[in-house]
Structure formats: structure tokens, C-alpha cells
């Protein structure tokens, strides 16, 4: 696989090595977390009004911008 990922046709694949299901389960949970599946399930559990969705997305954008500014300030302050 060119990209080094083990996903084919949109499906996620986890390899179970030496019958170690616990390790494979941890790998699966980690992939699901990284892909945002848990967050998506939580959001879809209840209906969200369009105005609430806009407010949530706006707040997330503000948090991302503030975090980026903090990182820039920290980087510029160090040098």
C-alpha cells in the first residue's frame, strides 16, 4: 500500500498478531479516536439545531485560533 495505511475501500483493518485480541482492540480504539468516530457518535446521539451547530463550530474555531496564537507567541517569545 503506497501510503502505509492499512485501509482498503474505506474500511478500517486491524491485524491481530499472535492471537493478541487485547492489543488489536487497543489499536482499533486508537484509530477510531483519531478518526473522530467517537465524537461523531456523541454529536449524532441527539438532534442538534442548526443554530446550536453554528455556535458550536464558531466556538471551536475560536478555540483553534487562540491555541494557534498561543503557540505562535510561545515560539516567537523563545527565539
C-alpha positions as CSV (number, residue, x, y, z in Angstrom):
1,X,0.0,0.0,0.0
2,X,1.5,3.3,-1.1
3,X,0.5,5.4,1.9
4,X,1.5,2.8,4.5
5,X,-2.1,2.7,5.9
6,X,-4.0,-0.5,6.2
7,X,-7.3,0.7,5.0
8,X,-8.9,-0.6,1.9
9,X,-12.1,0.5,0.1
10,X,-13.0,2.8,3.0
11,X,-12.9,0.0,5.6
12,X,-10.6,0.1,8.6
13,X,-8.4,-3.0,9.1
14,X,-6.7,-4.1,12.2
15,X,-4.3,-7.0,12.2
16,X,-4.5,-9.5,15.1
17,X,-1.0,-10.8,15.8
18,X,-0.3,-13.9,17.9
19,X,-4.0,-14.1,18.9
20,X,-3.5,-10.9,21.0
21,X,-7.0,-9.6,20.7
22,X,-6.5,-7.0,23.5
23,X,-3.7,-5.3,21.6
24,X,-5.7,-5.3,18.4
25,X,-8.7,-3.8,20.3
26,X,-6.5,-1.1,21.7
27,X,-5.2,-0.3,18.2
28,X,-8.8,-0.2,16.9
29,X,-9.9,2.2,19.6
30,X,-6.9,4.4,18.9
31,X,-7.8,4.5,15.2
32,X,-11.4,5.3,15.9
33,X,-10.4,8.1,18.3
34,X,-8.0,9.5,15.7
35,X,-10.7,9.4,13.0
36,X,-13.2,11.2,15.2
37,X,-15.8,8.4,15.2
38,X,-16.5,8.7,19.0
39,X,-17.0,12.5,18.7
40,X,-19.3,12.0,15.7
41,X,-21.4,9.3,17.6
42,X,-21.7,11.7,20.5
43,X,-22.9,14.5,18.3
44,X,-25.4,12.3,16.5
45,X,-26.9,10.9,19.7
46,X,-29.4,13.8,19.8
47,X,-30.7,16.2,17.3
48,X,-28.7,19.5,17.1
49,X,-30.5,22.6,15.9
50,X,-28.7,24.4,13.1
51,X,-28.2,27.5,15.3
52,X,-26.6,25.3,18.0
53,X,-24.3,23.7,15.4
54,X,-23.2,27.1,14.1
55,X,-22.5,28.2,17.7
56,X,-20.5,25.1,18.5
57,X,-18.5,25.3,15.3
58,X,-17.8,29.0,15.8
59,X,-16.6,28.3,19.4
60,X,-14.4,25.5,18.1
61,X,-12.9,27.8,15.5
62,X,-12.2,30.5,18.2
63,X,-10.5,27.9,20.4
64,X,-8.3,26.7,17.5
65,X,-7.4,30.3,16.6
66,X,-6.5,31.1,20.3
67,X,-4.4,28.0,20.6
68,X,-2.6,28.8,17.4
69,X,-1.9,32.3,18.7
70,X,-0.6,30.9,22.0
71,X,1.7,28.6,20.1
72,X,3.0,31.4,17.9
73,X,3.6,33.7,20.8
74,X,5.4,30.9,22.7
75,X,7.6,30.2,19.7
76,X,8.3,33.8,19.0
77,X,9.0,34.5,22.7
78,X,11.6,31.7,22.9
79,X,13.7,32.9,20.0
